[in-house]
Every structure is written in C-alpha cells, then in structure tokens.
Amino acid sequence: MALSDSQRPFSQIIEFTVVPRHQAGLVASLIQQTERFTRTYPGFVSATVEVSEDGERVINQVLWQSKSAFEQALENAEAGAQNFYAMLREHRVTAATFNTYHIESQILSAR
C-alpha cells in the first residue's frame, strides 16, 4: 500500500555558499540552532550538516516524519526568522538554496 504525501518522510535541504574562512563558523551556528530549536519540534527525525572540501559550501539537511510535521515546524520557526537571517549575515553567506523532497526510498546498511 502506497503512503500518501502526508505520511511519507520529508526532507528539507539548504545549500549555503560561503567564503571558506567563514565555513566553520556557519557550521557551528547551524549545529547550535538544530540542537537548541529544530530538534525540539514534533516530527523531527534527524539532521546533518555537511561541508565541501573547497570550503565554499555547507549543506544542512533535516529529515521530518512527514510534510505536515515540516510545515508545522516552519510555522513555529518563522518567529525566529530574524535570527536565521542574522546568522547568514554574520557568516557572510553569499547564497542559500532551499529545497524540499518527499522521500521515496531509504536503503540502509546490511550490517
């Protein structure tokens, strides 16, 4: 039986472009924000912060139980949006690309 869109896991991915000397500071801020706020929202599953080897990009991926959990978290987070934009300015982020995805399949290690 296929899951409806509201029942499927949902992923939010933000790609940040940053000057390499600011990459570590942005990473620290994203981790702190996720630990203090994002993970407290109902429906949060996990998050990753990934860095490019050239120091110019950071990926922040958040996995939610469902699209509706993501949407509820987004509504709650809008009150703190000023802090998010201040973080982008502080770490001199030159671009941020926001994408969301329904998860079709997850393949886990056989171990």
GROMACS elastic network, one bead per residue, 0.5 to 0.9 nm:
[ bonds ]
;  ai    aj funct       b0    kb
    3     6     6  0.79045   500
    3     7     6  0.57872   500
    3     8     6  0.59829   500
    4     7     6  0.53036   500
    4     8     6  0.64225   500
    5     8     6  0.53915   500
    5     9     6  0.83639   500
    5    10     6  0.87531   500
    5    66     6  0.77242   500
    5    67     6  0.71485   500
    5   102     6  0.72564   500
    6     9     6  0.82802   500
    6    10     6  0.88897   500
    6    66     6  0.57236   500
    6    67     6  0.56257   500
    6    68     6  0.61318   500
    6    69     6  0.88378   500
    7    10     6  0.88691   500
    7    65     6  0.75517   500
    7    66     6  0.54718   500
    7    67     6  0.75304   500
    7    68     6  0.83875   500
    8    65     6  0.69675   500
    8    66     6  0.53706   500
    8    67     6  0.73172   500
    8   102     6  0.65778   500
    8   103     6  0.65498   500
    8   104     6  0.77670   500
    9    63     6  0.71181   500
    9    64     6  0.57809   500
    9    67     6  0.69638   500
    9   101     6  0.87462   500
    9   102     6  0.62390   500
    9   103     6  0.54795   500
    9   104     6  0.81812   500
   10    62     6  0.84473   500
   10    63     6  0.59109   500
   10    64     6  0.50962   500
   10    65     6  0.62963   500
   10    66     6  0.51214   500
   10    67     6  0.53291   500
   10    68     6  0.88244   500
   10    69     6  0.85975   500
   10    70     6  0.73472   500
   10   100     6  0.72748   500
   10   101     6  0.57862   500
   10   103     6  0.56759   500
   11    61     6  0.68717   500
   11    62     6  0.57282   500
   11    64     6  0.60666   500
   11    65     6  0.87887   500
   11    66     6  0.85060   500
   11    67     6  0.81696   500
   11    70     6  0.83115   500
   11    99     6  0.83412   500
   11   100     6  0.55587   500
   11   101     6  0.51018   500
   11   102     6  0.63562   500
   11   103     6  0.68616   500
   12    60     6  0.80697   500
   12    61     6  0.56339   500
   12    62     6  0.51947   500
   12    63     6  0.65106   500
   12    64     6  0.79911   500
   12    70     6  0.81072   500
   12    98     6  0.74367   500
   12    99     6  0.59264   500
   12   101     6  0.65346   500
   13    59     6  0.68788   500
   13    60     6  0.57093   500
   13    62     6  0.65090   500
   13    63     6  0.87734   500
   13    97     6  0.81058   500
   13    98     6  0.60362   500
   13    99     6  0.52506   500
   13   100     6  0.61013   500
   13   101     6  0.81575   500
   14    58     6  0.81832   500
   14    59     6  0.57358   500
   14    60     6  0.52161   500
   14    61     6  0.64560   500
   14    62     6  0.88041   500
   14    96     6  0.65641   500
   14    97     6  0.54827   500
   14    99     6  0.62987   500
   14   100     6  0.86253   500
   15    57     6  0.68145   500
   15    58     6  0.57976   500
   15    60     6  0.65229   500
   15    61     6  0.86561   500
   15    95     6  0.80473   500
   15    96     6  0.55359   500
   15    97     6  0.51247   500
   15    98     6  0.67235   500
   15    99     6  0.85103   500
   16    56     6  0.81802   500
   16    57     6  0.54729   500
   16    58     6  0.51105   500
   16    59     6  0.63149   500
   16    60     6  0.81541   500
   16    88     6  0.88913   500
   16    93     6  0.64964   500
   16    94     6  0.75678   500
   16    95     6  0.57510   500
   16    97     6  0.65907   500
   16    98     6  0.89458   500
   17    20     6  0.89846   500
   17    23     6  0.88269   500
   17    56     6  0.56140   500
   17    58     6  0.66740   500
   17    92     6  0.88743   500
   17    93     6  0.57278   500
   17    94     6  0.55414   500
   17    95     6  0.50721   500
   17    96     6  0.63639   500
   17    97     6  0.87001   500
   18    21     6  0.82155   500
   18    22     6  0.64832   500
   18    23     6  0.62345   500
   18    26     6  0.84326   500
   18    55     6  0.76441   500
   18    56     6  0.50090   500
   18    57     6  0.58891   500
   18    58     6  0.76580   500
   18    91     6  0.74583   500
   18    92     6  0.63106   500
   18    94     6  0.57244   500
   18    95     6  0.73989   500
   19    22     6  0.55608   500
   19    23     6  0.66984   500
   19    55     6  0.72607   500
   19    56     6  0.56305   500
   19    57     6  0.83207   500
   19    91     6  0.83331   500
   19    92     6  0.69839   500
   19    93     6  0.72334   500
   19    94     6  0.78395   500
   20    23     6  0.52246   500
   20    24     6  0.81369   500
   20    54     6  0.72972   500
   20    56     6  0.50208   500
   20    57     6  0.80096   500
   21    24     6  0.72386   500
   21    25     6  0.83382   500
   21    55     6  0.75391   500
   21    56     6  0.87067   500
   22    25     6  0.54467   500
   22    26     6  0.63391   500
   22    27     6  0.87592   500
   22    55     6  0.84462   500
   22    56     6  0.87318   500
   22    90     6  0.89360   500
   22    91     6  0.55150   500
   22    92     6  0.70074   500
   22    93     6  0.82777   500
   23    26     6  0.52512   500
   23    27     6  0.62090   500
   23    28     6  0.87426   500
   23    51     6  0.78470   500
   23    55     6  0.61003   500
   23    56     6  0.69561   500
   23    57     6  0.74130   500
   23    58     6  0.71627   500
   23    91     6  0.75580   500
   23    93     6  0.89467   500
   24    27     6  0.50638   500
   24    28     6  0.62259   500
   24    29     6  0.86812   500
   24    51     6  0.88866   500
   24    55     6  0.86069   500
   25    28     6  0.51390   500
   25    29     6  0.62374   500
   25    30     6  0.86719   500
   25    90     6  0.89170   500
   25    91     6  0.65417   500
   26    29     6  0.50880   500
   26    30     6  0.61348   500
   26    31     6  0.86071   500
   26    58     6  0.80481   500
   26    87     6  0.76039   500
   26    88     6  0.78230   500
   26    90     6  0.84541   500
   26    91     6  0.57245   500
   26    92     6  0.87985   500
   26    93     6  0.83788   500
   27    30     6  0.51681   500
   27    31     6  0.61906   500
   27    32     6  0.85868   500
   27    49     6  0.68725   500
   27    50     6  0.82027   500
   27    51     6  0.80662   500
   27    58     6  0.73098   500
   27    60     6  0.88382   500
   28    31     6  0.52300   500
   28    32     6  0.61644   500
   28    33     6  0.86243   500
   29    32     6  0.50883   500
   29    33     6  0.60566   500
   29    34     6  0.85378   500
   29    87     6  0.73017   500
   30    33     6  0.51031   500
   30    34     6  0.60873   500
   30    35     6  0.85606   500
   30    49     6  0.74447   500
   30    60     6  0.76388   500
   30    87     6  0.87351   500
   31    34     6  0.51528   500
   31    35     6  0.61120   500
   31    36     6  0.85351   500
   31    47     6  0.89461   500
   31    48     6  0.85533   500
   31    49     6  0.72384   500
   32    35     6  0.51831   500
   32    36     6  0.60000   500
   32    37     6  0.83155   500
   33    36     6  0.52622   500
   33    37     6  0.57196   500
   33    38     6  0.67245   500
   33    39     6  0.88878   500
   33    84     6  0.87983   500
   34    37     6  0.54866   500
   34    39     6  0.58232   500
   34    40     6  0.85367   500
   34    47     6  0.75914   500
   34    62     6  0.89714   500
   35    38     6  0.65189   500
   35    39     6  0.58579   500
   35    40     6  0.78882   500
   36    39     6  0.70415   500
   36    40     6  0.72807   500
   37    40     6  0.54704   500
   37    41     6  0.71954   500
   37    77     6  0.83888   500
   38    41     6  0.57839   500
   38    44     6  0.72909   500
   38    47     6  0.89116   500
   38    62     6  0.86859   500
   38    73     6  0.76699   500
   38    77     6  0.81758   500
   39    42     6  0.79933   500
   39    43     6  0.86687   500
   39    44     6  0.56445   500
   39    45     6  0.76908   500
   39    46     6  0.75094   500
   39    47     6  0.82431   500
   40    43     6  0.88181   500
   40    44     6  0.72775   500
   41    44     6  0.59045   500
   41    69     6  0.81513   500
   41    70     6  0.88331   500
   41    72     6  0.83216   500
   41    73     6  0.58991   500
   41    76     6  0.84621   500
   42    45     6  0.88933   500
   42    64     6  0.88148   500
   42    65     6  0.87435   500
   42    69     6  0.65835   500
   42    70     6  0.88245   500
   42    72     6  0.83595   500
   42    73     6  0.74828   500
   43    63     6  0.87486   500
   43    64     6  0.54953   500
   43    66     6  0.69768   500
   43    68     6  0.86028   500
   43    69     6  0.50580   500
   43    70     6  0.72815   500
   43    73     6  0.83055   500
   44    47     6  0.84225   500
   44    62     6  0.77542   500
   44    63     6  0.65070   500
   44    65     6  0.63813   500
   44    66     6  0.89164   500
   44    69     6  0.74555   500
   44    70     6  0.78604   500
   44    73     6  0.85696   500
   45    62     6  0.76271   500
   45    63     6  0.53821   500
   45    64     6  0.52260   500
   45    65     6  0.62505   500
   46    61     6  0.83547   500
   46    62     6  0.59144   500
   46    63     6  0.52496   500
   46    64     6  0.72768   500
   47    60     6  0.72159   500
   47    61     6  0.54798   500
   47    63     6  0.60661   500
   48    59     6  0.78390   500
   48    60     6  0.57886   500
   48    61     6  0.52378   500
   48    62     6  0.65945   500
   48    63     6  0.87613   500
   49    58     6  0.69599   500
   49    59     6  0.56467   500
   49    61     6  0.65216   500
   49    62     6  0.88763   500
   50    57     6  0.84172   500
   50    58     6  0.56075   500
   50    60     6  0.64519   500
   50    61     6  0.82855   500
   51    54     6  0.84445   500
   51    55     6  0.67714   500
   51    56     6  0.80466   500
   51    57     6  0.59742   500
   51    59     6  0.63544   500
   51    60     6  0.89862   500
   52    55     6  0.54221   500
   52    56     6  0.64868   500
   52    57     6  0.53559   500
   52    58     6  0.63785   500
   52    59     6  0.82821   500
   53    56     6  0.79093   500
   53    57     6  0.83954   500
   54    57     6  0.76513   500
   55    58     6  0.79322   500
   63    66     6  0.85901   500
   63    70     6  0.85589   500
   64    67     6  0.70494   500
   64    68     6  0.88093   500
   64    69     6  0.64001   500
   64    70     6  0.59702   500
   65    68     6  0.83719   500
   65    69     6  0.64466   500
   65    70     6  0.79218   500
   66    69     6  0.52302   500
   66    70     6  0.65069   500
   66    71     6  0.87826   500
   66   102     6  0.83682   500
   67    70     6  0.50439   500
   67    71     6  0.61726   500
   67    72     6  0.86755   500
   67   101     6  0.88734   500
   67   102     6  0.76693   500
   68    72     6  0.61501   500
   68    73     6  0.85429   500
   69    72     6  0.51951   500
   69    73     6  0.61790   500
   69    74     6  0.85548   500
   70    73     6  0.51204   500
   70    74     6  0.60629   500
   70    75     6  0.86828   500
   71    75     6  0.62729   500
   71    76     6  0.87441   500
   72    75     6  0.51667   500
   72    76     6  0.63959   500
   72    77     6  0.86321   500
   73    76     6  0.50943   500
   73    77     6  0.60125   500
   73    78     6  0.86428   500
   74    78     6  0.61453   500
   75    78     6  0.53904   500
   75    79     6  0.77149   500
   76    79     6  0.62437   500
   76    80     6  0.80049   500
   77    80     6  0.53481   500
   77    81     6  0.64664   500
   78    82     6  0.82769   500
   79    82     6  0.76661   500
   80    83     6  0.54971   500
   80    84     6  0.67980   500
   81    84     6  0.50039   500
   81    85     6  0.63510   500
   81    86     6  0.85441   500
   82    85     6  0.52191   500
   82    86     6  0.60522   500
   82    87     6  0.85555   500
   83    87     6  0.61381   500
   83    88     6  0.87393   500
   84    87     6  0.50924   500
   84    88     6  0.64581   500
   84    89     6  0.88747   500
   85    89     6  0.63217   500
   85    90     6  0.85652   500
   86    89     6  0.51091   500
   86    90     6  0.60109   500
   86    91     6  0.86631   500
   87    90     6  0.50159   500
   87    91     6  0.62565   500
   87    92     6  0.84206   500
   87    93     6  0.86003   500
   88    91     6  0.54539   500
   88    92     6  0.59897   500
   88    93     6  0.51782   500
   88    94     6  0.82740   500
   88    95     6  0.89963   500
   88    96     6  0.87698   500
   89    93     6  0.62625   500
   89    94     6  0.86319   500
   90    93     6  0.79230   500
   93    96     6  0.72819   500
  101   104     6  0.89362   500
  103   106     6  0.74490   500
  108   111     6  0.85121   500
